[in-house]
Amino acid sequence: MMLPASTRGDDPTVRLLVAQYLQVVEAHNVSIPPGYVLLKPDVQDYIYQHMFNETNIWPLPPTGYRIRILKMLLAKMEESMSDPDEDEISDDLMGYLGSLLSVPHESPLEQAQKLSYVSYTVPGRLGHEVGASVITWENRGLILSSGTTGFRTWEAALHLATYLATPKGKSLIQGMDVIELGSGTGLLSLYCLKYLGANSVMATDRDPALLSNIQDCVVQNNLDPARIKTGIWEWGNPFSQDGDSSGKSIQSFDVALGADLIYDVDLVPLLIPTLQDLFDNYKIKHFVISATLRNPKTFSAFFEACGESNLNAHELEFESPPRESQDGLFHSTDVPIRTYIISPSRL
Ligand SMILES: C[S@@+](CC[C@H](N)C(=O)[O-])C[C@H]1O[C@@H](n2cnc3c(N)ncnc32)[C@H](O)[C@@H]1O
């Protein structure tokens, strides 16, 4: 949620930097603009206003990350200076670094555990307004915490969200009642309602703490809570959804989504009956799943189990753009990620 600030100093390389920074992309993967761009006074002002001015920007990345990126920018500016009379570094940027360093901040260990709001810029190709973003509550570096892998958004979710931003992907969501399994931070669910025109969204997970974070993010993203709900669904068990204010629970959905759910072979016998439940009792037409290809054995166990349950998995021909061409929903493409549409086989 960024308040309008001056657009003077706007430059594509700086816009990319801002979007990566607000997503708390690992510092070594952040694209630092060329020195001659950074030395322009209006660019430095733009950077201050869009990255560090605490009265303009919310959410801001964690303090340690802000310090790291600001130091990288200042170092690049300093090394690019050639004319001591002309080239300058803005007082706002220098002063801000001083103020960050003068107050105590978390140790690296505390930083590694702490959750914060993260702003995901959405890809520009659907013509979203500049600065369109989805806000989640997470720690981008956290792999496992409190027994769940759901406190960060995974590459497969960013990959699937990137696919859903294409016209074909959007047609799966627009006007639809969507349910997500293993939602984690809820990025996909929030994105479907905020930007992809879903009629309603149900975000599910087995962990109530994740669901209460998603409910908070519904508010932070200014979404209508009547159209996005959360419910506990532990795979292999019936879905325990709360009724709405009229006591009614949702009986059917059009499409189900899942990202990075096939990472453990023990989950397969739980996931398959849940898919069958979705097709048989909740009337979904498709289950769209994206999966990072970490362990081929787990992958084949899932697809064999689909076949045995008369579920057909159709692989989509979609690759995320390489990292250097991404303009939002930044993610690594180093490990292959595959997306499938699963539907009941015609008997
Ligand atoms: C690797 S995370 C993926 C989260 C999110 N989809 C993403 O890609 O960012 C797996 C998610 O599945 C949930 N999960 C794992 N086992 C589950 C089960 N048996 N029933 C329901 N949810 C489960 C976890 O709580 C976690 O949120």
The ligand as a MOL file (V3000), in Angstrom:
LIG
                    3D

  0  0  0     0  0            999 V3000
M  V30 BEGIN CTAB
M  V30 COUNTS 27 29 0 0 0
M  V30 BEGIN ATOM
M  V30 1 C 5.2380 -25.9880 1.1050 0
M  V30 2 S 3.8830 -25.2010 1.8590 0 CHG=1
M  V30 3 C 3.1070 -24.4090 0.4680 0
M  V30 4 C 2.3310 -23.2080 0.8980 0
M  V30 5 C 1.7650 -22.4120 -0.2760 0
M  V30 6 N 0.8630 -23.1970 -1.0700 0
M  V30 7 C 2.8960 -21.8890 -1.1380 0
M  V30 8 O 3.1860 -22.5040 -2.1580 0
M  V30 9 O 3.4970 -20.8810 -0.7480 0 CHG=-1
M  V30 10 C 2.7480 -26.5430 2.1580 0
M  V30 11 C 1.4480 -26.1200 2.8390 0
M  V30 12 O 0.5990 -27.2560 2.9500 0
M  V30 13 C 0.0740 -27.3360 4.2770 0
M  V30 14 N -0.1040 -28.7570 4.5810 0
M  V30 15 C 0.8620 -29.6980 4.7350 0
M  V30 16 N 0.3160 -30.8800 5.0280 0
M  V30 17 C -1.0300 -30.6960 5.0710 0
M  V30 18 C -2.1350 -31.5620 5.3320 0
M  V30 19 N -1.9630 -32.8520 5.6400 0
M  V30 20 N -3.3760 -31.0270 5.2740 0
M  V30 21 C -3.5420 -29.7170 4.9640 0
M  V30 22 N -2.5410 -28.8500 4.7360 0
M  V30 23 C -1.2940 -29.3380 4.7830 0
M  V30 24 C 1.1220 -26.6750 5.1510 0
M  V30 25 O 0.5560 -26.1840 6.3670 0
M  V30 26 C 1.6380 -25.5710 4.2460 0
M  V30 27 O 0.9050 -24.3970 4.3900 0
M  V30 END ATOM
M  V30 BEGIN BOND
M  V30 1 1 1 2
M  V30 2 1 2 3
M  V30 3 1 2 10
M  V30 4 1 3 4
M  V30 5 1 4 5
M  V30 6 1 5 6
M  V30 7 1 5 7
M  V30 8 2 7 8
M  V30 9 1 7 9
M  V30 10 1 10 11
M  V30 11 1 11 12
M  V30 12 1 11 26
M  V30 13 1 12 13
M  V30 14 1 13 14
M  V30 15 1 13 24
M  V30 16 1 14 15
M  V30 17 1 14 23
M  V30 18 2 15 16
M  V30 19 1 16 17
M  V30 20 1 17 18
M  V30 21 2 17 23
M  V30 22 1 18 19
M  V30 23 2 18 20
M  V30 24 1 20 21
M  V30 25 2 21 22
M  V30 26 1 22 23
M  V30 27 1 24 25
M  V30 28 1 24 26
M  V30 29 1 26 27
M  V30 END BOND
M  V30 END CTAB
M  END
